[in-house]
Amino acid sequence: MLPNPCRVFPPAPFRRIARLVHLVAYDLCGGKRTGRVSLEAGIHFDPQMDLVLEGGVWLDRNGTFRGSGRVRIGADTYLGSNFAIHAMSEVTIGRDCLFGDYVSLIDNDHGIALGTPMRLQPLSAKPISIGNDCWLGQNAVVLAGVSIGDGAIVAAGALVRSDVAPGAIVAGVPARFIRMRG
């Protein structure tokens, strides 16, 4: 019988070895960590990025870090599968955060001047800051210059283009205030 071509993970005895190899590759590429972290298969890092992971961070499979900026992820934070962090400036994520699958944080944007092809437009970048104990639902997108306060919740599929107050729940495209937690 032929092996199942749809099998995503290596057989159980090899999973631990695969995670260890991936973590060693991260360390060799200049990554910094302040404790034990978990990296699943398929995490991609741009080598020029300044990335720091605190202890207890868990990056699920097929995530992407792009750009030449700084990324700081606080302790005990979980990023779901297929996340994308594009940092030309700085992205800071607090501790104890939870991100659903396919969450994107993008701290830069292209110019839109007429007469210049889009691929040649200059980039502008503004830092993104996410506080402690935040929850970003599946497919949420956070754009440049946004600050999300401690304890905030961003609903699945929301497009966040302005600041979110601490403890607020936002939803929609663009994201709008729904109510406060508690």
N, C-alpha and C positions, 0 to 999 in steps of 0.2 A: 504494500500500500504506500502511496506517495505521501510525503509530509503535507500538512495543511498549509497552503500558501498564505492564508489570511491570519495566521498566528502572529500577533504583534510582539509579545514579550518572549524572551528566551525561556527555555524550560526552567523550572523553579530552582534547581541547584546552581544555575548560572546567573540568576538575577542579581545576587549580591555582588558577584565578581564584576558584572557589567556596570553596576552603580559605582563600585570602587574605581574602576578604570576611568569612568566619566569624571569622577571627582578629582582624580590625579591629573587628568587632562586639564581641568579647570585650574588647579593649582599651578601647573606648569605654564599656563598661559598668563600668569601674573595675577590671577584672582586672589582676593583677600577674604578670609573668613575668620570669625571670632569664636567659633565653636563648631559643633557637629551640624552639618547641613545635609539635606537629601536632594540629590539631583537625579531625575529620571532620564531615560534615554531620549536623545534627540534635542537636547538643549543647545542652542547655538549662541556663541558670544562673538562680537566683533573684537579683535585683539587690541584695538586702541581704546576701548572703553575702560573707565575706571569703575569697577564693580566691587562692592563690599557686601557680603552676606553675614548677618549675625547668627548666632547659634539658634538652632531649631527651625531655620528656614527650610521650607519644602517647595521645590520647583517641580511641578508635574511635567509630563512628557511633552516634547515638541514645542517648547517655548523659545522665544527669540529675543536677544538683546542686540539692538543695532545702534550705531552712532559712535561718536567719540566723546560723549559727555560722561557725567558721573551718575551712578546709580547706587543708592544705599537702601538695603532692605532690612528692616528691624527684626528682632528675635521673634521666633514662633509664628512667623507669617507663612501662609500657604498661598501659592499662585497656581491656579488650575491649569489644565492642559491647554496647549496652543495659545498661551499668552504672548503678547508682543509689547516690548518696551523699546521705544525709539527715543534716544536721549542725545541731543546735541548740546544741551545745556546741563540740566540736572533734574533727576527724578529721585525723590525721597519718599519711602514708604515706611510707616511706623511699625511698631511691634503689634503682635496679636491680630493681624489683619487676615481677611479671608477673601480670596478672589475666585470667582467662578471661571469656567472654561471660556476661552476666546476673549478675555479682557485685553484692551489695548490702551496704553498710555503713550501719548505722542506729544513731546515738548517742542516741536518745531513745525513750521509751515513754509510753503513756497510763496514768493512774491507773485503778483498777478498783473504786472504792468503789460499794457498792449505793446506789440512790436518786438517783444522778446519771447522766444519759444519757452514753454513752461519748464523744460529740462534745464534751461540756462538761468532761470529766475533765482535770485539770491534767497537763501534761507534766513528766517528769523526764528529765534528760539527763546522761550521763556520757561523758567523752572516749574515743575509740578511738585506739589507737596501733598502727601496723604497722611493723615494723623494716625494715632494708635486706635486699635479696636474698630477698624472700619470694615465694611462688607461691601464688595462690588459684585453685583450679580453677573450672570453669564452674558457675554457680548456687550458689556458696558464699554464705553469709549470715553477717555478723559483727554481733553485737548490742552494745548500749551497755556501756561500761565495760571492754571487752576490750582486752588488750595482747597482740600477737603478736610474739614475739622474732625477732631477726635470723636469716635463713636458714630459717625455718619453712615448711612446706608444708601447705596446707589442701586436702583432696581435694574433687573435684567434688561438689556437692550437700550439703556439710557445713553444719551449723548451729553456729556457734561462739558460746558464751555464757559461756565462762570463758577465762582466760589460757592462752596457748600458749607453751611454753618455747622458747628459741632452738634452732634446728636440729631441732625436733620435727616429726613428720608426724602429722596428725590427720585423722580421717574419721568420718562418721556423723552421725546426728541423735539426740541432741546429739553434737557432735564429741568423740571420745575419742582418747587417745594410741594410736598404732599402733607407731611405732618412731622412732629417731633417724636423721637423714640420715647416710650414709656407713657 
